[in-house]
């Protein structure tokens, strides 16, 4: 799978907006078939930022959401501004 088929869209809720400011994490809806390593590689390929860790869960709606914590401080906010979330 290529990077664009792994990372589908940003996941924007009140909780994820707080995570951007407080924990330097950004959330995306990802492909159900993607694993943490492929999500990390796809994010680093698309946004050229280093990823510290990836946590995933499946919502009651059946979407897989990845919470991506970045290495550089305050970079989640810059990525959010770049993609138009902030």
C-alpha positions, 0 to 999 in steps of 0.5 A: 500500500502507498502512503496515501491509501494508508492515511485517509484523513485527519480525525478532528474532535475536541479530544484530538485538538487538546492532544495536539496542544498538550501531548504533541500528538495528532490523530488520523483515520487510517486503513483498517489493514494498516499496522503501526509500522506502516502507519509510522512509515506513511506519516514520515513519508507524507509529512517529513516528520519523525514519529516517536510512537503510534497508538491505534484503536477502532471506533464504534463506527468501524474506523481505525484511528491512529494517534501519532506522537511526534519527536520534535516538540510543537511539531503536531501543531505545525503539521495541523496548520499545514493540513488545515486542521488548526 
